[in-house]
């Protein structure tokens, strides 16, 4: 059955439970094995598979144990950053290249031959 908007909450839970049950059976695992690996009580797994309400933590643990946790990312994809956030992430863009700067040598007064650093302490 396809999960659609028109389905009741109970019908959606029943379909999810059935899909998880089929996945568990395809992996040839018992309820006790899966519940133990997931860290949930066997009764919680039975509730999930029968379409009853359970805590979200229990569902996440079962999905992780089945190797299906990544499906949640497709269910609710991460929100894209807003244009303002994108600009802030980019930072300031360069507008021109600075080129390589030569190392500065001490400045020299061409008329006197004196250079910076040639100062002599006064006596």
ChimeraX commands (.cxc) that place a marker at each C-alpha (Angstrom):
marker #1 position 0.00,0.00,0.00 radius 0.5
marker #1 position 1.24,3.45,-0.81 radius 0.5
marker #1 position 1.38,5.88,2.09 radius 0.5
marker #1 position -0.70,8.89,1.06 radius 0.5
marker #1 position -2.26,11.94,2.64 radius 0.5
marker #1 position -5.73,10.40,2.60 radius 0.5
marker #1 position -4.73,7.53,4.93 radius 0.5
marker #1 position -5.57,7.69,8.61 radius 0.5
marker #1 position -2.85,7.73,11.24 radius 0.5
marker #1 position -3.73,4.15,12.15 radius 0.5
marker #1 position -3.40,3.01,8.54 radius 0.5
marker #1 position 0.00,4.68,8.21 radius 0.5
marker #1 position 1.22,3.04,11.44 radius 0.5
marker #1 position -0.05,-0.34,10.25 radius 0.5
marker #1 position 1.73,0.03,6.89 radius 0.5
marker #1 position 5.01,1.12,8.53 radius 0.5
marker #1 position 4.80,-1.79,10.94 radius 0.5
marker #1 position 4.19,-4.26,8.13 radius 0.5
marker #1 position 7.12,-2.89,6.13 radius 0.5
marker #1 position 9.43,-3.19,9.13 radius 0.5
marker #1 position 8.19,-6.73,9.79 radius 0.5
marker #1 position 8.89,-7.75,6.17 radius 0.5
marker #1 position 12.35,-6.19,6.34 radius 0.5
marker #1 position 13.12,-8.08,9.56 radius 0.5
marker #1 position 11.98,-11.35,7.98 radius 0.5
marker #1 position 14.00,-10.68,4.79 radius 0.5
marker #1 position 17.05,-10.31,7.05 radius 0.5
marker #1 position 16.07,-13.64,8.67 radius 0.5
marker #1 position 15.94,-12.22,12.19 radius 0.5
marker #1 position 13.60,-13.04,15.01 radius 0.5
marker #1 position 11.82,-10.38,17.02 radius 0.5
marker #1 position 13.94,-11.29,20.04 radius 0.5
marker #1 position 17.20,-10.94,18.08 radius 0.5
marker #1 position 16.25,-7.60,16.58 radius 0.5
marker #1 position 14.88,-6.21,19.83 radius 0.5
marker #1 position 18.06,-7.22,21.66 radius 0.5
marker #1 position 20.29,-5.62,19.04 radius 0.5
marker #1 position 18.17,-2.48,18.96 radius 0.5
marker #1 position 18.13,-2.18,22.74 radius 0.5
marker #1 position 14.34,-2.20,22.99 radius 0.5
marker #1 position 11.96,-4.62,24.62 radius 0.5
marker #1 position 10.49,-7.34,22.42 radius 0.5
marker #1 position 7.06,-5.98,23.30 radius 0.5
marker #1 position 8.02,-2.58,21.81 radius 0.5
marker #1 position 9.02,-4.29,18.56 radius 0.5
marker #1 position 5.74,-6.22,18.55 radius 0.5
marker #1 position 3.86,-2.94,18.99 radius 0.5
marker #1 position 5.73,-1.37,16.05 radius 0.5
marker #1 position 5.05,-4.33,13.78 radius 0.5
marker #1 position 1.37,-4.44,14.74 radius 0.5
marker #1 position 0.92,-0.75,13.90 radius 0.5
marker #1 position 0.57,0.52,17.44 radius 0.5
marker #1 position 2.07,3.73,18.73 radius 0.5
marker #1 position 5.58,3.61,20.21 radius 0.5
marker #1 position 8.17,6.16,21.24 radius 0.5
marker #1 position 10.22,7.77,18.54 radius 0.5
marker #1 position 13.40,6.57,20.27 radius 0.5
marker #1 position 12.25,2.95,19.94 radius 0.5
marker #1 position 11.55,3.42,16.24 radius 0.5
marker #1 position 14.96,5.02,15.68 radius 0.5
marker #1 position 16.71,2.17,17.47 radius 0.5
marker #1 position 14.88,-0.44,15.40 radius 0.5
marker #1 position 15.62,1.41,12.16 radius 0.5
marker #1 position 19.30,1.61,13.13 radius 0.5
marker #1 position 19.44,-2.13,13.93 radius 0.5
marker #1 position 17.83,-2.91,10.56 radius 0.5
marker #1 position 20.33,-0.67,8.75 radius 0.5
marker #1 position 17.59,1.74,7.70 radius 0.5
marker #1 position 18.36,4.84,9.74 radius 0.5
marker #1 position 19.38,6.75,6.60 radius 0.5
marker #1 position 15.80,6.61,5.30 radius 0.5
marker #1 position 14.95,9.31,7.84 radius 0.5
marker #1 position 17.19,11.72,5.94 radius 0.5
marker #1 position 15.04,11.22,2.84 radius 0.5
marker #1 position 11.92,11.57,4.94 radius 0.5
marker #1 position 12.86,15.01,6.22 radius 0.5
marker #1 position 15.79,16.40,4.24 radius 0.5
marker #1 position 17.98,19.01,5.85 radius 0.5
marker #1 position 16.71,22.53,5.26 radius 0.5
marker #1 position 18.66,24.48,2.67 radius 0.5
marker #1 position 20.37,27.61,3.93 radius 0.5
marker #1 position 18.66,30.89,3.18 radius 0.5
marker #1 position 20.25,33.34,0.73 radius 0.5
marker #1 position 21.39,35.51,3.64 radius 0.5
marker #1 position 23.03,32.50,5.32 radius 0.5
marker #1 position 24.76,31.58,2.05 radius 0.5
marker #1 position 26.25,35.06,1.81 radius 0.5
marker #1 position 27.49,34.86,5.40 radius 0.5
marker #1 position 29.08,31.47,4.71 radius 0.5
marker #1 position 30.92,32.79,1.67 radius 0.5
marker #1 position 32.59,35.62,3.52 radius 0.5
marker #1 position 34.17,38.51,1.70 radius 0.5
marker #1 position 35.08,37.81,-1.89 radius 0.5
marker #1 position 38.33,39.04,-3.36 radius 0.5
marker #1 position 37.93,41.83,-5.84 radius 0.5
marker #1 position 41.50,41.89,-7.10 radius 0.5
marker #1 position 44.71,39.93,-6.76 radius 0.5
marker #1 position 47.43,41.35,-4.57 radius 0.5
marker #1 position 50.24,39.64,-6.41 radius 0.5
marker #1 position 53.49,38.61,-4.79 radius 0.5
marker #1 position 55.20,41.21,-2.73 radius 0.5
marker #1 position 58.94,41.47,-2.79 radius 0.5
marker #1 position 60.67,41.40,0.54 radius 0.5
marker #1 position 61.47,44.92,1.58 radius 0.5
marker #1 position 65.05,45.92,1.88 radius 0.5
marker #1 position 66.00,48.76,4.19 radius 0.5
marker #1 position 65.17,52.11,2.64 radius 0.5
marker #1 position 68.10,54.14,1.45 radius 0.5
marker #1 position 68.46,57.87,0.91 radius 0.5
marker #1 position 70.06,57.97,-2.55 radius 0.5
marker #1 position 71.61,61.41,-1.99 radius 0.5
marker #1 position 73.52,60.61,1.20 radius 0.5
marker #1 position 74.02,56.87,0.93 radius 0.5
marker #1 position 72.51,56.55,4.41 radius 0.5
marker #1 position 70.12,53.60,5.00 radius 0.5
marker #1 position 67.63,52.86,7.72 radius 0.5
marker #1 position 69.31,50.79,10.36 radius 0.5
marker #1 position 72.67,52.60,9.95 radius 0.5
marker #1 position 72.02,54.81,12.95 radius 0.5
marker #1 position 74.84,55.03,15.44 radius 0.5
marker #1 position 74.18,55.58,19.07 radius 0.5
marker #1 position 75.20,59.05,20.11 radius 0.5
marker #1 position 78.19,59.28,22.51 radius 0.5
marker link #1:1,2 radius 0.2
marker link #1:2,3 radius 0.2
marker link #1:3,4 radius 0.2
marker link #1:4,5 radius 0.2
marker link #1:5,6 radius 0.2
marker link #1:6,7 radius 0.2
marker link #1:7,8 radius 0.2
marker link #1:8,9 radius 0.2
marker link #1:9,10 radius 0.2
marker link #1:10,11 radius 0.2
marker link #1:11,12 radius 0.2
marker link #1:12,13 radius 0.2
marker link #1:13,14 radius 0.2
marker link #1:14,15 radius 0.2
marker link #1:15,16 radius 0.2
marker link #1:16,17 radius 0.2
marker link #1:17,18 radius 0.2
marker link #1:18,19 radius 0.2
marker link #1:19,20 radius 0.2
marker link #1:20,21 radius 0.2
marker link #1:21,22 radius 0.2
marker link #1:22,23 radius 0.2
marker link #1:23,24 radius 0.2
marker link #1:24,25 radius 0.2
marker link #1:25,26 radius 0.2
marker link #1:26,27 radius 0.2
marker link #1:27,28 radius 0.2
marker link #1:28,29 radius 0.2
marker link #1:29,30 radius 0.2
marker link #1:30,31 radius 0.2
marker link #1:31,32 radius 0.2
marker link #1:32,33 radius 0.2
marker link #1:33,34 radius 0.2
marker link #1:34,35 radius 0.2
marker link #1:35,36 radius 0.2
marker link #1:36,37 radius 0.2
marker link #1:37,38 radius 0.2
marker link #1:38,39 radius 0.2
marker link #1:39,40 radius 0.2
marker link #1:40,41 radius 0.2
marker link #1:41,42 radius 0.2
marker link #1:42,43 radius 0.2
marker link #1:43,44 radius 0.2
marker link #1:44,45 radius 0.2
marker link #1:45,46 radius 0.2
marker link #1:46,47 radius 0.2
marker link #1:47,48 radius 0.2
marker link #1:48,49 radius 0.2
marker link #1:49,50 radius 0.2
marker link #1:50,51 radius 0.2
marker link #1:51,52 radius 0.2
marker link #1:52,53 radius 0.2
marker link #1:53,54 radius 0.2
marker link #1:54,55 radius 0.2
marker link #1:55,56 radius 0.2
marker link #1:56,57 radius 0.2
marker link #1:57,58 radius 0.2
marker link #1:58,59 radius 0.2
marker link #1:59,60 radius 0.2
marker link #1:60,61 radius 0.2
marker link #1:61,62 radius 0.2
marker link #1:62,63 radius 0.2
marker link #1:63,64 radius 0.2
marker link #1:64,65 radius 0.2
marker link #1:65,66 radius 0.2
marker link #1:66,67 radius 0.2
marker link #1:67,68 radius 0.2
marker link #1:68,69 radius 0.2
marker link #1:69,70 radius 0.2
marker link #1:70,71 radius 0.2
marker link #1:71,72 radius 0.2
marker link #1:72,73 radius 0.2
marker link #1:73,74 radius 0.2
marker link #1:74,75 radius 0.2
marker link #1:75,76 radius 0.2
marker link #1:76,77 radius 0.2
marker link #1:77,78 radius 0.2
marker link #1:78,79 radius 0.2
marker link #1:79,80 radius 0.2
marker link #1:80,81 radius 0.2
marker link #1:81,82 radius 0.2
marker link #1:82,83 radius 0.2
marker link #1:83,84 radius 0.2
marker link #1:84,85 radius 0.2
marker link #1:85,86 radius 0.2
marker link #1:86,87 radius 0.2
marker link #1:87,88 radius 0.2
marker link #1:88,89 radius 0.2
marker link #1:89,90 radius 0.2
marker link #1:90,91 radius 0.2
marker link #1:91,92 radius 0.2
marker link #1:92,93 radius 0.2
marker link #1:93,94 radius 0.2
marker link #1:94,95 radius 0.2
marker link #1:95,96 radius 0.2
marker link #1:96,97 radius 0.2
marker link #1:97,98 radius 0.2
marker link #1:98,99 radius 0.2
marker link #1:99,100 radius 0.2
marker link #1:100,101 radius 0.2
marker link #1:101,102 radius 0.2
marker link #1:102,103 radius 0.2
marker link #1:103,104 radius 0.2
marker link #1:104,105 radius 0.2
marker link #1:105,106 radius 0.2
marker link #1:106,107 radius 0.2
marker link #1:107,108 radius 0.2
marker link #1:108,109 radius 0.2
marker link #1:109,110 radius 0.2
marker link #1:110,111 radius 0.2
marker link #1:111,112 radius 0.2
marker link #1:112,113 radius 0.2
marker link #1:113,114 radius 0.2
marker link #1:114,115 radius 0.2
marker link #1:115,116 radius 0.2
marker link #1:116,117 radius 0.2
marker link #1:117,118 radius 0.2
marker link #1:118,119 radius 0.2
marker link #1:119,120 radius 0.2
marker link #1:120,121 radius 0.2
marker link #1:121,122 radius 0.2
marker link #1:122,123 radius 0.2
view
